[in-house]
Amino acid sequence: MTNNGELRMRDVNMKTEIVDLCDLLKFENLAQSGGEARFVIAEGRVRVNGEVETRKRKKLRAGDVVDFAGQTLRLVGRTGLPV
């Protein structure tokens, strides 16, 4: 969170067309390991497009927005633009 309590949003450029939710958390250093990523997802602590997501292998695409640990990640395609 920023000093005024707002969530921080950042764009994540995708190298592939689809990425699993647990892999995203691990690759973006929001989880220390794949095991930790799977744990926080199963606990219902991650939101995808505003909804709680408990599927560790949820397929994410450009345009999806992931909220976790005070951060918001917006997935963008290889062109740098959300679909």
Residue pairs with C-beta under 8 A, 6 or more apart in sequence:
1 7
1 8
1 70
2 8
7 67
7 70
7 71
7 72
8 70
8 71
8 72
9 71
9 72
9 73
9 74
10 71
10 72
10 73
10 74
11 73
11 74
11 75
11 76
11 80
12 24
12 28
12 73
12 74
12 75
12 76
13 76
13 77
13 78
13 80
14 61
14 62
14 75
14 76
14 77
14 78
15 78
17 61
17 62
18 59
18 60
18 61
19 27
19 59
19 60
19 75
20 56
20 57
20 58
20 59
20 60
21 37
21 41
21 46
21 48
21 53
21 55
21 56
21 57
21 58
21 60
21 66
22 31
22 34
22 37
22 38
22 41
22 56
22 57
23 34
23 37
24 30
24 60
24 66
24 73
24 75
25 31
25 37
25 40
25 41
25 46
25 66
25 68
26 33
26 34
26 36
26 37
28 73
30 37
30 68
30 69
30 71
31 37
31 40
37 56
38 56
40 46
40 68
41 53
41 54
41 55
41 56
41 58
42 54
42 56
44 52
44 54
45 68
45 69
46 52
46 53
46 66
46 67
46 68
47 53
47 66
47 67
47 68
48 58
48 60
48 64
48 65
48 66
48 67
49 64
49 65
50 65
50 67
60 66
60 75
61 75
61 83
62 75
62 76
62 77
62 81
62 82
62 83
63 74
63 75
63 76
63 82
63 83
64 74
64 75
65 72
65 73
65 74
65 75
66 72
66 73
66 75
67 73
74 82
75 82
76 82
77 83
